[in-house]
Amino acid sequence: MNIYIGNLNWSAKVEDLQNLFSSYGEVSSVNIVNDKFTGRSKGFGFVEMPDNASAQNAINNLNGAEFMSRNITVNEARPREERAPRERRSYDR
């Protein structure tokens, strides 16, 4: 199951999320989304757990919990919506 984590502290690292979620079961991947221009965290990320029961347990226990001085939002990730390609404007060139 792919899990969305929102309201992350900007200083949170992949290892921090790995440690948090591994107490609920096996974690297959962790991704914190960064701004492509600044490289700074956007304050959200994703954790993938292969066992749905463990993932649901993590969601139930961590949603609204305090993590690194922030109350995080944890829920099952929705599929990414495809967007139409952006048109180039004259000032983009």
For each residue, the residues with C-beta under 8 A, 3 or more apart:
1: 48 49 50 52 55 56 76
2: 46 47 48 76 77
3: 21 46 47 48 49 55 58 59 74 75 76 77
4: 44 45 46 73 74 75 76 77 78
5: 8 17 44 45 46 47 62 72 73 74
6: 43 44 72 73 74
7: 43 44 70 71 72 73
8: 5 12 17 32 41 43 44 45 67 68 70 72
9: 12 43 67 68 69 70
10: 40 41 43
11: 41 68
12: 8 9 16 17 32 41 45 67 68
13: 16 17 32
14: 17 18 30 31 32
15: 18 19
16: 12 13 19 20 67 68
17: 5 8 12 13 14 20 21 30 32 45 47
18: 14 15 21 22 27 30 47
19: 15 16 22 23
20: 16 17 23 62 67
21: 3 17 18 24 25 27 30 47 49 58 62
22: 18 19 25 26 27
23: 19 20
24: 21 49 54 55 57 58 61 62
25: 21 22 49 51 53 54 55 57 58
26: 22 49 50 51 54
27: 18 21 22 30 47 48 49
28: 48 49 50
29: 46 47 48
30: 14 17 18 21 27 45 46 47 48
31: 14 45 46 47
32: 8 12 13 14 17 41 44 45
33: 41 42 44 45 46
34: 38 39 40 41 42
35: 38 39 40 41 42
36: 39
37:
38: 34 35
39: 34 35 36
40: 10 34 35
41: 8 10 11 12 32 33 34 35 45
42: 33 34 35
43: 6 7 8 9 10
44: 4 5 6 7 8 32 33
45: 4 5 8 12 17 30 31 32 33 41
46: 2 3 4 5 29 30 31 33 77
47: 2 3 5 17 18 21 27 29 30 31 58
48: 1 2 3 27 28 29 30
49: 1 3 21 24 25 26 27 28 52 54 55 58
50: 1 26 28
51: 25 26 54 55
52: 1 49 55 56
53: 25 56 57
54: 24 25 26 49 51 57 58
55: 1 3 24 25 49 51 52 58 59 76
56: 1 52 53 59 60
57: 24 25 53 54 60 61
58: 3 21 24 25 47 49 54 55 61 62 74
59: 3 55 56 62 63 74 75 76
60: 56 57 63
61: 24 57 58 65
62: 5 20 21 24 58 59 65 67 72 74
63: 59 60 72 73 74 75
64: 71 72 73 74
65: 61 62 71 72 74
66: 69 70 71 72
67: 8 9 12 16 20 62 70 71 72
68: 8 9 11 12 16
69: 9 66
70: 7 8 9 66 67
71: 7 64 65 66 67
72: 5 6 7 8 62 63 64 65 66 67
73: 4 5 6 7 63 64
74: 3 4 5 6 58 59 62 63 64 65
75: 3 4 59 63
76: 1 2 3 4 55 59
77: 2 3 4 46
78: 4
79:
80:
81:
82:
83: 86
84:
85:
86: 83
87:
88: 92 93
89: 92
90: 93
91:
92: 88 89
93: 88 90
